[in-house]
Amino acid sequence: MLATISFHPVVEKWFSDNFSTPSPPQAQGWPVIAAGQHTLILAPTGSGKTLAAFLWCIDDLFRCGVQADAKEFSRNTGGIHTLYISPLKALNNDIHRNLQEPLHGIKETARAMNLTPPAIHALVRTGDTPANERQAMLRRPPHILITTPESLFLLLTSRQGREMFRNLRYLIVDEIHALSNNKRGVHLSLSLERLMHVCQAEPVRIGLSATQKPLERIAAFLGGQVFREGRDQPAPRPVTIVDCGQRKAMDLQVISPVEHFGDLPEATVWHAVIDKLYELIQSHRTTLAFVNMRAQTERIARLLNEKHRAASGNPEAEIALAHHGSLARERRYEIEARLKAGEIPAVIATASLELGIDIGSIDLVVQLESPRTVSAALQRVGRSGHLLSATSKGRLIPLYPADLDDAVTITRCMLASDIEETIVPENCLDVLSQQIVAEVAMQEWPRLDLFKLVRQSYCYRNLSLTMFDSVLDMLAGRFADAMMRALQPRLTWDRINDRLIARRGARLLTVMNVGTIPDRGYFAVHLADSNTKLGEMEEEFVFESHVGDVFYLGSNEWRIEEIQRDRIMVAPVRANKPRPPFWKGDNLYRDYATSLKIGAFRRELLEKIEHGAELPWLMEHGHSDEAIAENLAGYLQRQRDITEAVPHDKQIVVEWFRDHAEEPHLVVHAIFGSRVNGAWAIALSRAIEKRYGAEVQFSYNDDGIVMRLFDATEQIPIEKLLRLPAEEVEHNLLEALSTSALFVTHFRYNAARALLLPRSRAGKRIPLWLQRLRAADLLQVVRQFQDFPILIETYRDCLQEVFDLPALREVLARLQAAEIKLHVVETAFPSPMASGLMFRLTAENLYEYDRNRAPGQAADVSSALLAEILARETIPTLVTPEIVAAAQARWQCLTPETQAKSQEDLFVIIEKLGPITEEELQRRCQGGFSAWLQKLASEKRIIQLQNQFLGWIAATEAGLYTEPFTSKNAQKILQHILRANGPLTEADLRRTNIPSD
């Protein structure tokens, strides 16, 4: 196979019998992996990179098995040898199936060579794995485990699971580009460092991807950091980059569904889109069409099937199926299998089929509407011509005029392999919180040792001890004075011995709320007669539905039979006009660098238009058909006719006009992408409201900002506002951000990840509406704490993940330096480019619920008035003495579920209720009270007071009660006692022994 390394003769013969020669990633990757070096492999889809990662691992396993006792090796008491992680459950199942070929082939080759092959076991563990299989796996681990980041986290948060990894030799992270740029990847990076802590020796890390940039950053993310002996700072683990990213041959073209977008039959483009797509499907054996929204997959598949049934005369015929993440797993697998077997000509999918799931040979990939990113477009088109030697064939179909130059530029970048830069999130405090609780739940940790472990993650290499300690403060209950359940301690920080200790229920809390994916509040859809899961629906869709309504999902119609707390029960039905489903997913945004490329292309095209040479140039250099060229050139010319100038990378066009109600509208045509325009829109609206007293409604997209101005008493000097210095713009952004719906939503996401607002308790999901209420209450309470970690994280999230503040600063600097021109014009009606933004503004505000303009203020309602409006004589008292007594017993730890059942429980009670006598403590304990008390005292975590304040108290609070008495510390003592006991009478206060003066 290769002269530089030596495979076992059996493995080498199997490979030679099945392959003529190693592919580039195999030839270059195997020697590096065999040398024990961490390795990042970049190679195109279909180039054999999965075997490049696995074969040396299998060879090592085979050698171990040949040398070991056969029964002992089969029982695998040594644990997992090779761990494979991918972001998709479906991809894991594919890998497991595909691994059977080399494993079975090597076994048969060994027998043919008169050798007894070792029994190598490979298993999949995901959230879909049945509980009995997961338990069996713990008792008898596989040699090769295939899993997801979340399942790895769960295994690391169980004692048996951790033991399986003691002798791990190889770690493979597939599709690493899909993880490295989001919080799921941040979460995985910490799990990998927790894994290193468990392993006796560090395994070899292997990363795989087809699209990633820059390679050095992805390699650093894969490798993480390590503390060398005697060093205070971690050093990167060296990772060897195997760059086999040669370009695959691609047949790409941007094609138009219509001759002219300005002359649409029935005022919709969809009939023409379906006709064009049907024509493409009919002329190819298998077609995979990608769209950007789940609802579109359902709609397009339905329309295609209706057209095909009419054309074929067969009312049961199917030509296309919808595939997306809200379909049930079994339904997705069925569709993938039918596509691979050639039983269905086309599948309409979202990103659910973007990654390397095995769907067989695809002749054509169609992208409806620009995918907004070059890397996604390359991944999708790469699904056709799956072999390295085959040509990938793709067609991009724009759906509206503003999509034209976006699609053309994306295509040009694809052919140049000019993909977006991957930005790895850093110092995410919500993810850190979850992982700290999980790791401390498994063992006590010295604080600084855990800090070092965290900093070994690439994502936390720059984390300060101050910020780490702020997260510990939050988890240890520093903010618990606010008397909210969300702020109660998740762990104990023993500051005397500087150790971190888990509290009761910590492990259960983490495993019930694992991961980083936000809860969108979906309702499960189940068959009423068998309880089979069909998919998931948006909460709002369910709230707008009634029993008897008919909707379509997964290319079938369903009638709602029952609506339950977290699911809807349905039955199959035939219907002519079922309701279309909808899901509110995240919008797809263009990044700043790609936006500048679109602007530069637009500027170049405008020059060609000036010389009348645009059509042939567009068709050749824009890789477009004649209709696309004519529509794009005409679109820019119409814009210039109305606004006198066209926005591009070096020019912003500002357009003023009034609507039919004479309300002024302001459109800032800026090509810089939504992450820049969104931040700028918030800052501009805040500046207008502060300076000119106008109320502003605004919307934005990748191409600009639109504002509707109410009660404007004077002309807004927009040129002056657009040229405000960056410092003032950032100040306005920060002022407006914290009260925005965006901030509130991300605060809820982050608080849930940090385990402050669990998404489920006792195995039951907390409804989304209740999560929203609790998040709003929590946000209102913690606003007073400027150093609250999840507030800080939410600002970081918005300013770095949602928005691109550095790019906005660059745009502002270029405006100040006159490198970007500003053209202001007043029009009689919206220009072509303004029309799309106007539609978005209307859509966003059409169903907007009434909002409290002073968020966070509690409603002050009179009981008498409430009784009157409800036609009731009185409003019943909601809080009875019995309820108060029960709450007091729970707070005082006198109920069976709150009494101490361990030494740590006893410490929590002393910390909460101290000073407290031994007699009172004994009432609150179940079990070895004396031994626990003695152990805590010997560790100097508690102290017995010998002054007027008799009883035991946490050592960290002792100074308050032992220092010379003053009015200042009397106030602090009183606050401490009231926090422990609640409201007290004058007689109760006298019994506290606080001097009366």
Protein Blocks (a to p, Z undefined) as FASTA:
>chain_A
ZZkbccdfklmmmmmmmpmbdcfklmmmmmmmmnopacdddddehklpmmmmmmmmmmmm
mmmmmmmcfklmmnomnopfbdcddfbfklmmmmmmmmmmmmmmmmmmmmmnopacdddd
dddddfklcfklmmmmmmmccfbdcddfklmmmmmmcfklmmmmmmgcbdcdehkllmmm
cmklmmmmmmmmmmmmmpmbdcddddddfbdcdfklmmmmmnopaddehiabdcdddddd
ddfkbccddddddddfbfblklcghhiaklmmmmmmmmmmmmpfbdcdddfbfklmmmmm
mmmmmmmmmmnopakbcfbdcddfkbcfklmmmmmmmmmnopafbdcddfklmmmcdebj
afbdcdehjehiaklmmmmmmmgokbfkbccddddddfbfklmmmmmmmmmmmmnopacd
ddddehiaklmmmmmmmmmmmoccdfklmmmmmmmpmklmmpcfklmmmmmmmmnopmmm
nopaklpcfbdcdfknopacddehklmmmmmmgcjbdcehiacdddfklopafbdcdfkl
mmmpcehiacdeehiacddfbdcfkbccddddddfbdcddddddddddddfklmmmmmmm
mmmmmmmmmnopmmmmmmmmnopafklmmmmmmmmmmmmmmnopacdfkbccddddddfk
opacdddddfebjklmmmmmmmmmmmmmmmnopacdddddfkbccdddehiabdcdfklm
mmpcfklmmmmmmmmmmmpmklmmmmmmmmmmnomaccbeehiacdfklmmmmmmmmmmm
mmmmmklmklmmmmmmmmmmmpcfklmmmmmmmmmnopaccdddddfbdcfklmmmmmmm
mmmmmmgccddfbghiacdddfklmmmmnopabdcdfbdfklmmmmmmmmnopafklmcf
bfklmmmmmmmmmccdfklmmmmcgcjfklmmmmmmmnopaccdfbfbgcdddfklmmmm
mmccdfklmmmmmmmmmmmnopadfklmmmnopafZZ
